[in-house]
Amino acid sequence: MSLNVPSALLEQAQAGEIRDSDFLQCIKESLPYAWNLIEGLVQQLRGSDAIFVDNQVPPPSEEARGQLLRVLASDAMRGALERHYGVKLAFQNCHRVALFDGERAHAGAGAVYEEFISPRSQILNQSPELRDC
């Protein structure tokens, strides 16, 4: 299971739409490694003039890796995080997460973003030690 959904949030979803803030809190509590990694990258991006920041450190455990994979594989979770932080998330392998400023990812820095998510970059980011990640 990806998320530990409190009964109140489940009832809210059954009754209709849920608030992003409630969904984000569920993600934060259910997937703390992924949340903290992304939040740390947001802080790095906000504290720099870089076009993007990324994580190249493998997760400390398979549980942590699973959290990262789950949060980035879900369109709903990824979208909620992107809206919340005003970023565009990009993902390679099973730990290389990049954050682009949401506005700059589609404006002047769009070429850098497009290169990061290209098949070429995916191939160049492969290595034998990452093959089973």
N, C-alpha and C positions, 0 to 999 in steps of 0.2 A: 504494500500500500504506500502511496506517495505521501499522503497527508493524514495527519491525525485531526480529524474534523470534529470540533465540539458539537454537541447536540443542538445548541442554539443556532449555530451556523448552518447545520443541516436543515433545521426547521425553516430558517430564513430562505435557503435555496429552494426548498419544496414549495414555499409560498410565493416565490417569484425571484426577482433579481437580488443579488447580494451586493453590498458595498465593497469597493476595492479595498478600503481600509481593513475590513474584516477578513477579506481573502488574504491580504498581505500579512496580517497578524498570524493567520493560520500557516502560511508558508514559513514565516520567521520562526515559529515555534516548532514546526514539523521538520524543517530542513535547515538547522542552524549553521552547519558548515557552509552550505551553499549561500545562505543569506549573508553570513559574515564575510565570505570571500567577495561577493558582489558589492557589498556595502564598502569594503575596504578599497576595492578598485574605483568605486565612485569617488571616494575621498581623494584617492591619488589623482584621478582625472580632474577633479575640481581644483586641486592644488597645483596644477601645472598648466602649461600652454600646449601640451602634447595633443596631437590629433586623436590619439587613442592610448589606452593603457591595457596591459594584458597580464595574465597570470601564466607562468610557465612552470610552476612548481606542482608536481603531482600531489594529489590528496594524500593525507597521512594514513588512510585506511580504505578498505573497500566500501565500508559504510559511507564514508565521506564522499568517495567517488560516486556512489549510487545517488547520494543527495544531489550532487552537481548534475549528473545525467538526468535525473527526474525533473529538476527545476528548468533545465534548458530544453528538454524534449517536449515539454508541455507548452503549447501555444498560449494557453490561458495564463499560466504562471509567468512565462517569459514576458508576455504582453503587459501583465500587471506590474512587473518589475520595471519594464521599460517606461511605462507611463509614470510610475511613482518617482523614478529617478531622472526622467527626461534624457534617457540614454538609448542607444541601440546596442543590443548584445550580439556578439558574434562568437562562434564556438568551433574549435578544431580539436580533434582527438578526444580524449576524455578528461582533459583538465585545462586546456588552453582556452580560456575565456577572455574575450576582449570587450572593452566598453568604448564606444564612440559617443561623443556628444550627440544627442538626438538631432539637433538642427544641423550641426556640421557634417554629420554622416551623409546627409543628402544634399548638402550645399558644396562648398569649396573642397571639403575633405572627402567628398564622395568617391573619388578615384582610389583613395587609400582604403576606404571601406570595401569597395568593389574588389580590389586586389586581395584583401584579406579573406574574403569569402569565395574567392575563385577556386576552381578545381586545381589550377596550377599551385596556388598556395597550400592547398590541402595536401597535394602530393609532396611538395617541398618540406612540409612539416612532419613527414613520416620518418620514423627511425626504427631500427630493430627493437630497441628497448620500449617503444611505445606500441608495438604491434598488438599486444594483448591487453592493452589498457581499457 
